[in-house]
Amino acid sequence: MSTPTTGAHRAADEHRAADAEHSDTDSRSAPVELAAGRTPTGAPAAAPWAILFALAVLALGVVGVRDALVAAGAFGGSSWTRDTADVIDGLRPRPWMVPAGIVLALLGLWWLLAALKPRKRPELFLSGNPGAWTRPADLARLARTAAEHVDGVVSVRTSATPRAVTIKATTTARDTTEVRTALTDAVTDHLDSVDRAPKVKVKARDTGGSR
């Protein structure tokens, strides 16, 4: 009686293994849809001022703790907070206060506009790739690789911004016109996957120093 039961169990195991293998094959053959990533954004314009403001608040907190220790008799000295309040309490209207108030009001307005200003997008979108972005520094490396394969180029330096890629090359050719054209074409071809590709600027000079 045990032999048929064991054979049935073995057949069931083989059937489950075949189903699992078939499922794995289907999952490997099925196309994978890439989800679009989040659009990268730069730091807000008010970020540096926010950091300075946070440091100022931290400094005020340190002063408060110091004055509390002085009041508790932990060490001697006068209260900085009370001394400052006494100085402010004795102030009289001065001519410089009006322009100072205007400057502070304008500074506050600028902070407000900086906080509401949309963030810049430092990365560049790659067309045809959902959620794929690249940085200007990567474009500079890509442009350098393309420029180094141009005939007659001895050395090359590249830099990039979201709007322009600049190439500075040294060539063995006396007439740099053809080299500049070749460099422009080579780099432009390598940037064709970038949506709204930056402008390519080429500067070339021969090994003797003439442009």
URJO-V935392 format. One record per backbone hydrogen bond with DSSP energy under -1.0 kcal/mol. NH is the residue of the N-H (numbers start at 1). CO is the residue of the C=O. If there is no record, write none. Layout:
nh;co
NH;CO
NH;CO
This chain:
nh;co
6;2
7;3
8;4
9;5
10;6
11;7
12;8
13;9
14;10
15;11
16;12
17;13
18;14
19;15
20;16
21;17
22;18
23;19
24;20
25;21
26;22
27;23
28;24
29;25
30;26
42;120
47;44
50;46
51;47
52;48
53;49
54;50
55;51
56;52
57;53
58;54
59;55
60;56
61;57
62;58
63;59
64;60
65;61
66;62
67;63
68;64
69;65
70;66
71;67
72;68
73;70
74;69
83;79
84;80
85;81
86;82
87;83
88;84
89;85
90;86
91;88
97;94
100;96
101;97
102;98
103;99
104;100
105;101
106;102
107;103
108;104
109;105
110;106
111;107
112;108
113;109
114;110
115;111
116;112
117;113
124;134
126;132
127;193
129;126
132;129
134;124
139;135
140;136
141;137
142;138
143;139
144;140
145;141
146;142
147;143
148;144
150;147
153;150
154;170
155;170
157;168
159;166
161;164
165;199
166;159
167;201
168;157
169;203
170;155
171;205
172;152
180;176
181;177
182;178
183;179
184;180
185;181
186;182
187;183
188;184
189;185
190;186
192;189
194;191
195;125
199;163
201;165
203;167
205;169
206;210
207;171
209;206
